[in-house]
Amino acid sequence: MKILMLTDVFFPDTIGGAGRMAYYLSLGLSEKGHEIHVITRAKNTSNLPAFQKLNASLFIHRFFVPAAESFSMVFSELIHSRILAAQLSRTIEFDLICTHQTLAALGPVSFKNFAAKPILHWYYSPWHEEYSIKKYGDQNKINLKTRLIAFILRRLEKRHIRKARKIIVLSQYTKKQLTDIHRFSEEKIHFIPGCVDLNHFRLPVAGKKIIKNRLGVPLHKTIFFTVRNLVPRMGLENLIQSFIESEVLRRESLLLIGGKGFLETPLKATVAKHRLQECIQFPGYISEERLPQFYQAADFFILPTKKLEGFGLVILEALACGTPVLGTPVGAILELLKPLAAHFIIEGTEGYCIRKKMEEVISQPEKYRLDPQTCRTYVQNRYSRVHMADAFERLVWQVLNRVAQ
């Protein structure tokens, strides 16, 4: 089977969850013998190659766009993605088109050679909400221009998704978003859980104590770790507020906040203002090679999300490394944590709720002790790349068989 993947983001070109899902799916399908061609964008300032062969059946085709987010970037993507798709169609007869974001798909699917090709679409989160939150964080402050752009994005997204034979979601939360926003019938929506790289994210062979020593974190404190884009929806302000309010957390624990983003400067300023540098540290951008060590060194991973957690891949990465996860009751966090340990779910998103749970973790260690192998087995049994590729392959055959009838 020959499949064309259309995606704005692709790992390791980018580090977010959507790019990883596109990569894991493409890799898993290629390992099953399918020929996968991925069209994705890259910044014109990058050193990435225009063409790359990852294995015998997985081919990456990149087009280049301006680095800064702007209308010219969007226009460039629409034009160049279509041109690249047209070039591929001259030599490859695709059986199926798989789209991961609307913008990535708009140009190619308008090409006449693809008009009769069945489309499957992966729906990660609402495009217009992502745009609005990224712009303002608090939706109550959105200006008229942003509201207008968000309205257009919503209409474009619905128009594209309507063309898909099936819409795939990673969580029941995202399924509800899709039905509430776009009113598609549940029959058109298919649930396939995401996956994690179990070879990369694994238990610490040398043991947690040695990993902690390597990172230089104290052995006598409870280590909390989170890694996020430092943007408003992640709830990091509330996480820091919990330390401001708690002498126990300041004395007994260390919080590591990994990642980069436009909130980095104000978050660090808050920490400095309240003299929390000894108990809250910012490792900054953490490379893919070092990321498992941070998960392994932590006693707990914490996810203080306020809005839009469509899946929560970091939860699976932490658990695969044997580290239990505390998370707010937002989006798909509930779905991922509840079957394993419901009491690890924080009551709310506010700082005092986070503080209460973290203090409880420190004061009642037996209640929050989870065997590392139990954490990893939970992920292995539900969220492997093989499971994801198998489920998608079954869905594809169903769609193609119906088309052939």
N, C-alpha and C positions, 0 to 999 in steps of 0.2 A: 504494500500500500504506500502511496506517495502523498504526503501531507504537507501543506504550506502553513506555517505558523506566522502570524502577524502580531507583533508585540512592540510596544514603545520601549520596554525595558527588558533586559536579559542579563542574567548573571553569567560571568563575573563583571560584565561591563558596568553594572549597577549593583547595589547591595541590598535593595529592598525586597520585601516578601513576594511581590508580584513577579519580579524578574527571576527570582529563584523558582517559583512555581512553573514558569514557562521553560526554564532550563531543565528542571527535574523531569517534567513531563516529556520534553523533547528527547532527553537522554534515555529515559526509560523506554520510550517507544522505539528509539533507534537500536537499543539493546535487544529488542524483540524482533529485529530484522526489518522494520519499516524505514522507508527513506524519508527523512525529515529535512525540510528546508525552512530556515528561520529568516524572516526579514525583520530587521530591527534598526533603530536609529542610534547614532553615536554623535557626540559633540565634535564639531569641526576642529576643536583644539586637542582632541585625543590622538593617541598614537595607534589606535586600533586598526587592524587591517580591514579592507573592504570585503574580503572573502576569507573564510576560515573553515577548515575541515576538522571537526572535533573528533570524529571517528569515521569508520567506513560508511556510516549511513546518516550522519548528522552534519549539515552544512549551514554555516552562518553567512548571511549576506547583509552587509551594513551600508546604509546611506548616511550622509553627514548633514547635520543641521547646525545653525548658529548656537553657540553655547548658552547665551542668555535666553530665558523664557520670554517670548514676545510673539507678536503676530507674524513676524517674518519667520520665526522658527516653525510655527504651525503651518504656514503656507509652504515652507520648504519641505516639511514632512509629507504633506498631502501630495505634492508634485513628485518628489523623489521616491516615495514608497510606491507610487503608481508606476513610475518608469521602471523601477527595479522588478516589480511584479510582472510587468509586460515582457521584460527581457527573459525572465525565467519561463514564462508560459510558452515561449517560442520553441523551447527544447524539452520541456517537462510537461507531461499530462498529469496534472494533480487529480487525485480522487476526492480530496476534501480540503476545505479551508478552515483553519482553526484560528479564531481571533481572540486576543487577550485584552485589548483596549480599543475603544471606539476610534480614537484618532488614528491609531495604527492601521485600522481597517478601511477608513473612508475612501482613501485613494485607490487601493488595490481592488476592492470589491465592486467599484464602479467600472472596472475594465470589462469590456464586452466578453472577452474569452472566459471570464469567471462567472458570468451571469447564471449559468446552469449548475454551477458547482454547489453542493451542499455545504452549509456553513454551520459550525458549532462555535458558540461564544462562551468564554469564561468570564463570569461576572464577579469581580472582586469587591467593588464598592461603588456607590453612586458617583459618577464623574462630577456632577455639579456640586455635590456636597464636599467632595475632596477639594475642589477648586475654592469654594467659599471659605472653608475652614483654613486652608493653607494661606489664604489672603488675609483673613481677619481673626481666625480662632473663634471669637465670640460672634455668632451669627447675628446677634442683635445689632451689631455695629456695621453691618454690610451696607455700602452705599449703593446708589441706583445703578451705576455702571456695572458693579460686580453682580448685582441681582440680574441685570439684563444678560450678561455673559453666562451666568449660571443657568438662566432659563434656556438660552440657546443650546448649551451643552446638554441639558436634560432632553431637549427635543431631538438633538442629533443622536444621542445615545439610544433613545427609544426607537428611532427610525432604523438604526443599524441592527439593534437586537431583534427587531421584528423579522428581519430577513433570516435569522438563524433557525435551523431545524430544532436544535436543542440549546438551552442555556444552562451552563454548568455553574454551580455554586459550591464553595468550600464549606459552608456552614448553614445551619438552619436560620441563623440570624440574618445572613445575607439573602437567603431565600425570601424571608419576610420583607426585607427592604425592597427587593425586586418587585414583589407582588403589590406592596403598598404604593410604591412610586410609579411603576409602569403598568400595573394591572394586567400582567400576563397570567394565563391560566397555569395552574400547578402542573398540568400534564406536560407542558413544554419545558419545565425546569427539572434538572437532574442533579442530584447531590453526589459529589465525589470528594471525599476528604483530601486535604493536601498532604504533603509528605515532608520529610526532613532527611538530610544526608547522614545516615547512620554510621557511615565509615569515617566521616570527618568529626561529627559530634558524638563522642563516646566517653565511657567511664575513664577516670584517671588511672592509668596503669600503675603509676608510682605512688598513688595515694594522695588524698586531699592535703595532708600536712606538707608534703614536699612541693606541691603546686603552689600552696600559699606562700611558702618560703621563696619560691622563684619569683613571685609577683611582689614580694615584700610587704604582704599584708599581715597584720598581727594575728597570732594564734589564739589569744585570750579573749578576742571579741567576736561577736556574731557578725558575719560578713553578708551584707545585702548587696545585690548587684542588679542593675538594669542597663539595658542598651537600647537606645531609641534615637530617632530623629528628634532633635531638641526643638520641638514645635508645640504650640499650645494644646492640641488635642491629647497629648501624651500624659498630661496630668503631673508633670514633674514639679510644678510649683507647689502642688498639694503634698507631694512626697517630701519636699524640703520643709514645708510648713510643719509636718509631723515631727521633725527633729527640733524645730524652733520651740515647739510646745512640750517636748519630752526630755526631761533630765535623764531618764533611763536609757533612751536611745542614744543620747549624746555620750553617755558614760560607757555603755555596754556594747555598742555596735559601731560598724563602719559601713557607710554607703558609698558604693562606686557607681557613678553615672557615666556610662560610655556613650559616645556618639557626638555628632556635630549638628549645628542648626542655628537659626537666627536668635534663639533664646539663650544661647550659651553665655553671652556677656551679662544679661540681666540675672540669670540663674547664679552665676558666679558672684555677682555683686550682692545678691541676697545672702549667699553663704558667708561672704566676707563681712557684711554688715552685722550679722548675728554671731560672728566669730565661730563658725562651724567648720573651719578648714581641717580640723583634726578628726572630724567624724564624717565629713562629706568630701569626697575627692572626685575629680573629673579626669579620667584617663584620656579623654579626647577620642579621636577616631581609633578604633581597634581593628587591626588588619584581620583578614579571614584566617590567617595562620595562627594568630594569637587568641582569637575569640573563644575557642573551646577551653583554653586555660582559665579564662575569666569565669566561664560557667562552672568549671570544675572546682575552682578555688572558693566560690561562693557557698555559703551555708544555705542561702535562699535567693532565688531570683524573684524580683518583685515587678509587677506590671500595674502601674497606677492610672491606666488609661481613663480619659474622660469621655471620648467620643470615637466612633467609627473604628472598632476593632473587628474587621471582617473575618479574620481567622486567628491571628496570633502565633505566627511561626516561631517567634522567640521562645514561646512556652515549650514547644516540642524540642527545640534545640537544647534548652536547659535540662529538660527531663531526660533527654537522650544522654546527657553528660552526668546523670544521676543526681541532679540538683532539684529539690522541690520548689514549687512556684506558688507565690501569693499573687492574687490578682483581683482587681475591682470587678463588680458584676456588670461589665459592659460588653455588648456585642457577643462574639463567639467565645470569650473567655470562660463563660459559664459552661458551655458545651465541652470545652477541652478539659477543664479542671474537675467538674462535678463527678464524673464517673470514677476518678482516681481518688480524690480527697475533697469532699465538699466543704469541709471546715477550713480549707485554705483560701476560700473566696472571701474577700473583704466585703463588709456590709454595704459600703457606699464609696463614692469617689472623693469625698471631702477629706481634708487633712486629718481631722480628728478620728475618722473611721480607719484611715491608714495607720495612724499612730496607735490606736487601740489594738489593731491586729499585730503590729510589729512588737509592741510591748508584751502582748500575750505570748508570742513566739519565744521571746527571751525568758519570760517568767515560767512558762510551761513547756520546756523542751521535749518532754516525753510525748506530749500530745501532738507535737509537730515533727516528730521524727519519722522519716520515710526512708526505707531501705533503698539505696541507689539503684540496685538491680531491679527493684519493683518499678521505679520511675522509668527506667530504660525499657523494660519489658512492655510496659503500658504503651509506649510509643512504637516499639517494634511490631506489636500485634495489630496496630490500627493505622499507622501513618508511615509506612515504608514506600519507597519509590516503586517497588514492584506492585504493591496494592493499587497505587494511583494509576500506573500505566495499564494494568490489567482492566481496571474499571472503565477507563477511557476507551480502551480497545474494544471492549464488549459493546459500549454505547455506539461507537463508530460503525461496527458491523451491523447493528440494528438499524441505524440510519441509512446506511448504504443498501441494505436489503430492501428497505421500504422504497427507496428511490428506484431500485431496479424493477419493482413490481408494477 
